[in-house]
Structures are given as C-alpha cells and as structure tokens.
Amino acid sequence: MALRKLRTIGDDILHKKSKPVAEIDDKTRQLIDDMLETMYHANGVGLAAVQVGVLRRILVIDMSENQDSPIEMINPEVLHNKGEQQDREGCLSIPGKSGLVKRPLSTTVKALDRHGNSFECTLQDRLAVAFNHELDHLDGVLYTEKATDIRDNDEEDE
C-alpha cells in the first residue's frame, strides 16, 4: 500500500466525470488499498478515486470506530433513494470547511467488489450521506455546489 496525493479544491480533475472500470485487476485492487491507506492517514471516512487523481468510478468508505470495516465499491449505481436528511459535511479535498447539505436518508446501491462480484446494499443515515458525497465526486460535483451555510471549521455554531 502507498499514500497517494490528495487533490484539493482548485485542481481541475475534481470537476471531471470518472469513467467506469472496465477490468478489475491487481492494479485496481492496489488502487483501492492505496485509497484506504490515504483516507485513514488523512482521518477521513470516505474517498473517491478522483480525489487521488484517478478518473475511475471507485469509492471507499469506512465509518467504523476502529477503521476496520471498509466498504469498497466499483462502478456504484443508485437503485433507490428514500427520505431526506440535512447535516454538516466536510471533505478531504476542501480542507478546513464544512457546509449543510441535503442528502437521502437511505440509498440502495448496486456495485462490484474488488473481485468483480456484484452486490447490492442499503446504506442509511450517515452512511448514506458518505456514499452520496463520494458518488458526487465520481460525477465531478463537490459538496460546496449543493451546500448552504459553508463555514470555516473553526467557526462556532450559532
């Protein structure tokens, strides 16, 4: 595994749409491992491949307390969204900022795992937020384009 450089706001690649992964091979699995290591090192809970400069439809999420339960998705597709929630989001690509974003309360997803096996899962609450945030990255959309009340992280809530 290796740390990859995080792309931050101002880098044009963050506004490009990622391409589907055509073949899942050792290089793809290495990218996933590198993404996880980079995300954990940066104390993040989610990362899209574009955030490390790779325009492929791959994302990882791990909201577990011990960073030991990663969710890895290749070519994720939303099958169904339900409900709505609004919460404050931040992003490794936009350090020091956060904003209020409306997201689905529940999202049912179809994706491939690192071995090319198709799976479906339903993500709820904060996990649904993290997934939809990372999915937006794969489409070249930053949360700041959907957010209200964008603040510096050191500002106090009123």
Number of C-alpha atoms within 10 A of each C-alpha: 12 12 16 16 11 18 17 16 16 10 11 10 18 25 17 14 17 22 15 14 15 10 9 14 13 11 10 17 14 14 19 23 18 18 29 29 16 20 25 17 10 12 11 17 20 24 30 29 23 26 25 22 15 15 22 19 24 31 25 22 24 21 16 10 7 7 15 9 11 14 14 21 24 26 20 22 15 16 12 12 17 12 11 12 15 15 13 16 18 21 22 19 19 15 12 12 18 23 21 18 21 16 23 19 18 21 22 16 19 18 18 19 18 18 12 13 9 14 12 14 12 15 19 18 16 16 19 21 25 23 27 19 22 27 23 16 27 28 17 17 17 20 22 18 9 12 17 14 11 16 16 13 13 9 9 7 6 3
